[in-house]
Amino acid sequence: MKQKIKINIADRIYTLTIESTREEAMRKAVKNINEAINKYKSRMSNIDEVDALSMVILQYAMSLVEIEQKDEVGSVMNELGALNKQLEDYIQSSGR
């Protein structure tokens, strides 16, 4: 069931309509974003909200790219494993 929730990111309130099963994950994501913004603002005294948010977006985008790359490597490894098994099966069936 869908529901409306209010979230606060970088001192701005947003109303979102989401599946009720996703609320906990959404609130955790918002908390992580705000914590990351505050971390950048405390490390860099002259950074504003937009710059801090931009750095957070970059951080999360890099994490996503790294996960995608790992998935691609895992997929390639699975394909190589399947090809290796086929080759072994062929060698065994041909009596060599």
Contacts in CASP RR format, 6 or more apart in sequence:
PFRMAT RR
TARGET T0000
AUTHOR 0000-0000-0000
METHOD contacts of the structure
MODEL  1
MKQKIKINIADRIYTLTIESTREEAMRKAVKNINEAINKYKSRMSNIDEV
DALSMVILQYAMSLVEIEQKDEVGSVMNELGALNKQLEDYIQSSGR
1 19 0 8 1.000
1 20 0 8 1.000
2 17 0 8 1.000
2 18 0 8 1.000
2 19 0 8 1.000
2 20 0 8 1.000
3 17 0 8 1.000
3 18 0 8 1.000
3 19 0 8 1.000
3 20 0 8 1.000
3 23 0 8 1.000
4 15 0 8 1.000
4 16 0 8 1.000
4 17 0 8 1.000
5 15 0 8 1.000
5 16 0 8 1.000
5 18 0 8 1.000
5 23 0 8 1.000
5 26 0 8 1.000
5 27 0 8 1.000
6 13 0 8 1.000
6 14 0 8 1.000
6 15 0 8 1.000
6 16 0 8 1.000
7 13 0 8 1.000
7 14 0 8 1.000
7 16 0 8 1.000
7 26 0 8 1.000
7 27 0 8 1.000
7 30 0 8 1.000
8 14 0 8 1.000
8 30 0 8 1.000
8 34 0 8 1.000
9 30 0 8 1.000
9 33 0 8 1.000
9 34 0 8 1.000
9 37 0 8 1.000
9 53 0 8 1.000
10 33 0 8 1.000
10 34 0 8 1.000
10 37 0 8 1.000
10 49 0 8 1.000
10 52 0 8 1.000
10 53 0 8 1.000
11 49 0 8 1.000
16 26 0 8 1.000
18 26 0 8 1.000
33 56 0 8 1.000
36 55 0 8 1.000
36 56 0 8 1.000
36 59 0 8 1.000
37 49 0 8 1.000
37 52 0 8 1.000
37 53 0 8 1.000
37 56 0 8 1.000
40 47 0 8 1.000
40 51 0 8 1.000
40 52 0 8 1.000
40 55 0 8 1.000
40 56 0 8 1.000
41 47 0 8 1.000
41 49 0 8 1.000
41 52 0 8 1.000
44 51 0 8 1.000
44 52 0 8 1.000
47 55 0 8 1.000
END
